[in-house]
């Protein structure tokens, strides 16, 4: 889509993040996203992605799951594709399907590195915890946190590994 559309979507999300759409205005926000999606070409994977995000962000993971799946099925890839996998895994966990979330995110640990690496690990850790695999989840979180610490990076990375050995 063109930059104007991207800018309007970004503005809608910025307004949402700033609190312009409290719970009682959630339907209004979703309608705004639906109107923007209506401008997309038929079959665009961006449509179900944005709609899934809107449902998810307004507390309806169950409504988001099929839309995230549709976005991926339509070929959403790259940065937004990775975001979709993270958010789908989170929604799956929220709907009692944490094992499917783990299966979706495991391959992302080996994907080319980007700014979403820590989000992958955090969401995967939550899915693992949902399955009672807390030590494995904690290991992922400590491993993701370690490089950001001003000190103790090596120690925390070692502790993270030791949790699963």
Phi, psi and omega per residue, in radians:
X1 nan 2.907 -3.076
X2 -1.425 2.945 -3.064
X3 -1.121 -0.569 3.115
X4 -1.063 -0.778 3.124
X5 -1.129 -0.796 3.114
X6 -1.011 -0.736 3.137
X7 -1.121 -0.696 3.136
X8 -1.213 -0.639 3.060
X9 -1.137 -0.787 3.121
X10 -1.062 -0.679 3.119
X11 -1.150 -0.694 3.108
X12 -1.082 -0.782 3.135
X13 -1.204 -0.619 3.084
X14 -1.099 -0.725 3.104
X15 -1.123 -0.729 3.103
X16 -1.059 -0.840 -3.120
X17 -1.112 -0.499 3.138
X18 -1.437 -0.038 3.089
X19 1.643 0.209 -3.114
X20 -1.209 -0.293 -3.118
X21 -2.190 1.348 3.085
X22 -1.142 3.020 -3.050
X23 -0.818 -0.733 -3.093
X24 -1.243 -0.180 3.097
X25 -1.985 0.282 -3.101
X26 -1.041 -0.725 -3.134
X27 -1.111 -0.609 3.102
X28 -1.131 -0.724 3.104
X29 -1.122 -0.802 3.126
X30 -1.074 -0.623 3.098
X31 -1.145 -0.659 3.082
X32 -1.083 -0.797 3.111
X33 -1.109 -0.747 3.115
X34 -1.037 -0.687 3.126
X35 -1.141 -0.693 3.088
X36 -1.168 -0.709 3.122
X37 -1.105 -0.615 -3.137
X38 -1.069 -0.338 3.122
X39 -1.422 -0.231 -3.087
X40 -1.332 2.701 3.033
X41 -1.112 2.608 3.114
X42 -0.979 2.400 3.096
X43 1.464 0.011 3.137
X44 -1.144 2.317 3.103
X45 -1.241 -0.273 3.138
X46 -1.181 -0.544 -3.120
X47 -1.032 -1.066 -3.136
X48 -1.117 -0.509 3.089
X49 -1.088 -0.909 -3.112
X50 -1.117 -0.676 3.120
X51 -1.165 -0.704 3.095
X52 -1.067 -0.771 3.124
X53 -1.035 -0.729 -3.126
X54 -1.148 -0.773 3.098
X55 -1.110 -0.790 -3.114
X56 -1.065 -0.813 -3.073
X57 -1.233 -0.270 3.106
X58 -1.850 0.341 2.973
X59 1.553 0.385 -3.104
X60 -2.204 1.169 3.133
X61 -0.994 -0.617 -3.120
X62 -1.091 -0.594 3.112
X63 -1.396 -0.429 -3.102
X64 -1.340 -0.644 -3.036
X65 -0.908 -0.935 -3.101
X66 -1.133 -0.512 3.118
X67 -1.265 -0.708 3.049
X68 -1.052 -0.759 3.130
X69 -1.057 -0.730 3.137
X70 -1.113 -0.735 3.124
X71 -1.033 -0.778 3.119
X72 -1.161 -0.719 3.134
X73 -1.108 -0.530 3.113
X74 -1.411 -0.041 3.036
X75 1.773 0.288 3.097
X76 -1.091 2.197 -3.099
X77 -2.436 -2.904 -3.138
X78 1.122 -2.580 -3.079
X79 -1.040 -0.845 3.135
X80 -1.171 -0.572 3.075
X81 -1.107 -0.709 3.122
X82 -1.197 -0.711 3.056
X83 -1.030 -0.720 -3.136
X84 -1.060 -0.742 3.138
X85 -1.130 -0.731 3.116
X86 -1.085 -0.861 -3.076
X87 -1.211 -0.643 3.076
X88 -1.108 -0.783 3.124
X89 -1.037 -0.724 3.105
X90 -1.097 -0.767 3.124
X91 -1.151 -0.662 3.078
X92 -1.072 -0.746 3.095
X93 -1.064 -0.762 -3.124
X94 -1.126 -0.413 -3.124
X95 -1.818 0.311 3.050
X96 1.437 0.341 -3.111
X97 -2.108 0.807 -3.062
X98 -1.033 -0.607 -3.132
X99 -1.085 -0.676 3.093
X100 -1.174 -0.614 3.061
X101 -1.094 -0.727 3.093
X102 -1.073 -0.809 -3.125
X103 -1.089 -0.599 3.137
X104 -1.253 -0.646 -3.040
X105 -1.590 -0.428 -3.131
X106 -0.884 -0.842 3.138
X107 -1.101 -0.415 -3.139
X108 -1.209 -0.347 3.074
X109 -1.135 -0.457 -3.130
X110 -1.798 0.044 3.136
X111 -1.254 2.807 3.062
X112 -0.934 2.406 -3.061
X113 -1.192 2.473 3.021
X114 -2.700 -3.005 -3.081
X115 -1.190 -0.159 -3.140
X116 -1.603 -0.021 -3.105
X117 -0.927 -0.817 -3.109
X118 -1.190 -0.606 3.088
X119 -1.141 -0.682 3.069
X120 -1.018 -0.863 -3.094
X121 -1.142 -0.703 3.139
X122 -1.127 -0.793 -3.135
X123 -1.194 -0.708 3.082
X124 -1.075 -0.699 3.105
X125 -1.068 -0.713 3.098
X126 -1.127 -0.736 3.103
X127 -1.087 -0.765 3.110
X128 -1.085 -0.729 3.104
X129 -1.081 -0.680 3.089
X130 -1.075 -0.360 3.102
X131 -1.727 0.121 -3.130
X132 1.404 0.278 -3.118
X133 -1.842 0.998 -3.027
X134 -1.099 -0.702 -3.130
X135 -1.082 -0.734 3.124
X136 -1.129 -0.714 3.098
X137 -1.141 -0.757 3.108
X138 -1.087 -0.664 3.100
X139 -1.032 -0.772 3.124
X140 -1.096 -0.760 -3.106
X141 -1.162 -0.778 3.104
X142 -1.104 -0.698 3.101
X143 -1.099 -0.632 3.108
X144 -1.283 -0.619 -3.111
X145 -1.289 -0.649 -3.010
X146 -0.843 -0.835 -3.095
X147 -1.139 -0.305 -3.104
X148 -1.587 -0.129 -3.098
X149 -1.382 2.495 3.117
X150 -1.252 -0.405 3.101
X151 -2.540 2.952 3.063
X152 1.192 0.350 -3.137
X153 -1.047 -0.868 -3.114
X154 -1.110 -0.782 -3.132
X155 -1.065 -0.824 -3.117
X156 -1.132 -0.680 3.096
X157 -1.107 -0.700 3.098
X158 -1.152 -0.736 3.093
X159 -1.074 -0.706 3.135
X160 -1.050 -0.809 3.119
X161 -1.116 -0.717 -3.079
X162 -1.127 -0.468 -3.135
X163 -1.105 -0.458 -3.088
X164 -1.967 0.034 3.127
X165 -1.511 nan nan
